[in-house]
Every structure is written in structure tokens, then in C-alpha cells.
Amino acid sequence: MVTPGSIEASIRAGIACEYCEVSGDGQHFEAIIVSAQFRGLTRLKQHQLVFAALGDRMRSEIHALSMRTLAPEEWSA
């Protein structure tokens, strides 16, 4: 079974995060991800970075993931 902690670990392994929190019920997950890597990128590009970090897990294990991606200055605002 997929856990929020395992998703968070995968995200952190692929993206340098200042903050990352994942919650969910085993089927549907929500994430807040703060990373300097998101600076200057569109939301679509930010989400693509997260999907790349999760790799095949998005196709095989994770049914639904909604996310809020922010650069550090957006998070502190």
C-alpha cells in the first residue's frame, strides 16, 4: 500500500525541497512542496518536476495526487 511517507520520500529524493508534506488516505493524496527549483517555472513545469521525481509510481501506484507547488518566497509570503 502506498503511504504519504513513501510519496514524500520519493519527492524529496528527486527534488531539493525546503518543505514537503504529503497527506492522504491510501488512494488520494495531497502534497505541499516548496523548492527553489520551482523558481521561474510555470505551475505545469513545477508539476512535471514532481511527476518526474515520482517516476513510474504515478502510473502504477498512485491513483490521485493533488499538489501545491511553491518557490520559497511564495511560501513565506
C-alpha positions as CSV (number, residue, x, y, z in Angstrom):
1,M,0.0,0.0,0.0
2,V,1.2,3.5,-0.9
3,T,1.7,5.8,2.1
4,P,2.1,9.5,2.3
5,G,5.5,9.0,3.8
6,S,6.7,6.9,0.8
7,I,5.4,9.5,-1.6
8,E,7.2,12.3,0.3
9,A,10.4,10.3,0.4
10,S,10.3,9.9,-3.4
11,I,9.6,13.6,-3.9
12,R,12.5,14.5,-1.6
13,A,14.8,12.1,-3.4
14,G,14.1,13.8,-6.7
15,I,13.7,17.4,-5.7
16,A,15.7,19.6,-3.3
17,C,12.8,20.6,-1.0
18,E,12.7,23.3,1.6
19,Y,9.4,21.9,2.8
20,C,7.4,18.8,1.7
21,E,4.3,17.4,3.3
22,V,2.1,14.7,1.9
23,S,-1.2,13.5,3.3
24,G,-3.8,11.1,2.1
25,D,-5.9,8.0,2.6
26,G,-4.0,5.4,0.5
27,Q,-5.9,6.3,-2.7
28,H,-6.0,10.1,-2.9
29,F,-3.1,12.2,-1.8
30,E,-2.4,15.9,-1.3
31,A,1.1,17.5,-1.3
32,I,2.6,20.9,-0.4
33,I,6.0,21.2,-1.9
34,V,8.4,24.1,-1.5
35,S,11.5,24.1,-3.6
36,A,14.0,26.7,-5.1
37,Q,13.9,24.5,-8.2
38,F,10.4,25.9,-8.9
39,R,11.6,29.5,-9.3
40,G,10.6,31.0,-12.6
41,L,8.7,27.9,-13.8
42,T,5.1,27.7,-14.7
43,R,2.9,25.5,-12.5
44,L,2.8,22.9,-15.3
45,K,6.6,22.7,-15.3
46,Q,6.7,22.5,-11.5
47,H,4.2,19.7,-11.5
48,Q,6.2,17.9,-14.2
49,L,9.3,18.0,-12.0
50,V,7.3,16.3,-9.2
51,F,5.9,13.7,-11.6
52,A,9.5,13.0,-12.8
53,A,10.6,12.6,-9.2
54,L,7.8,10.1,-8.7
55,G,8.5,8.3,-12.0
56,D,6.6,5.1,-12.6
57,R,4.8,5.3,-9.3
58,M,2.4,7.9,-10.8
59,R,1.4,5.3,-13.4
60,S,1.2,2.2,-11.3
61,E,0.8,3.0,-7.5
62,I,-0.6,6.5,-7.0
63,H,-4.2,6.9,-8.0
64,A,-4.6,10.6,-7.5
65,L,-2.2,13.3,-6.3
66,S,-3.2,17.0,-6.0
67,M,-0.3,19.3,-5.2
68,R,0.5,22.9,-4.3
69,T,4.0,23.8,-5.6
70,L,5.7,26.9,-4.4
71,A,9.1,28.7,-4.6
72,P,10.4,29.6,-1.1
73,E,9.5,33.3,-1.4
74,E,5.9,32.3,-2.3
75,W,5.7,30.0,0.8
76,S,6.9,32.7,3.2
77,A,4.5,35.3,1.8
